[in-house]
Amino acid sequence: MHNKLAIFDLDDTLIEGDSSVLWTQYLWDKQVITDPRFVEADKQMMAQYNAGTLDMTTYLRFSLQALSGITTQKIDSWLDDFIDEVIIPRMYPEGIRTLEHYRQQAIPIIVISATVSFIVKKVAQRFGADVAMGIDIKQQNGCYTTEIEGIPTFKQGKVKRLLQWISHQPITDAYCYFYTDSANDLPMCQFADEVFIVNGDQKLQQAAEENNWRQYRWHL
């Protein structure tokens, strides 16, 4: 019976940068992607994400075309390299210490991110998280499609997916700690019992002051 949960956003919370953008850049550097429109699409995505206007379905429908026809196994092996090369050097030491703090108390650690789950799960595994949730992508013939499966873990969708997960656990009335950097996570902030803002964006800093949420600055 776990009556406490430690929930973390991933991008710009546990790591410096956005894993989705970093992944596109990695594929570009490895010349898997040669069309600059994919790199451009990520720049637009970040601007819309930060402005709170992102249409996740449209973005992913375009972005995932970059991997069409590549097997999930091949992508999996690239992801291992990507995490070693790109993600590990960007893990905030304070984030690692905070995860350790919850681990020592045997509080389950959940990473929940609006990035595709094949990236989130790999990264969360390296952090030693117990559960990882991202945007699930439909598969066909051993490859990823460009279509979302189930509820995307974005904005209100994070709360819905968390509740879905909790409903299948022997948990009643869990006390939730939540860490994030983005105002897109305000629905999760309102849901959680205790909120910690890490390198918060302007809108989130404002909400933090109104709600007396603790604010941190984490650095590499």
C-alpha angles and dihedrals in degrees: 000000000000114000095174129062129187109209124190134187110219115211115072087353106069094009134035107250136009115299091210093056091042090052092053089048091049091051089047092051090049088049092237085123115045100164110093090206089080092057090045091050089057092053090052090045092055092048091050092043091053091047091050092239101105118137098208096191093055093045094050093044088061100034097050092057084080089073099042113138094012113119120243087236092058091047089049092056091048089050092057089054092043091054093049094045104035113013105042093058088052098052110118110238089217088054092053091049092048091052089050090052091058093041091057089055090049090240110153113248118219124189112199120180142167089231121101111281097237087067097037094051093051094048094043089051089058090050089053093242117167096218132021127192127184136147106303116223124207115246129214130181092352093307135097116255124208094252129102119235119213124336114345113233093237128120108321088004090073091061092045093050092046091051089048090054094045091052089064094049131080087248126125123186098347119202106230128207112193132193124191146145101206139080086217084077096058091111088058091045090054090048097048124084096220124024129198119189115211116195087334123203117243097266092048093048088055091050089047092056092049093048099036093240115166115252127208136186111213122190138185 
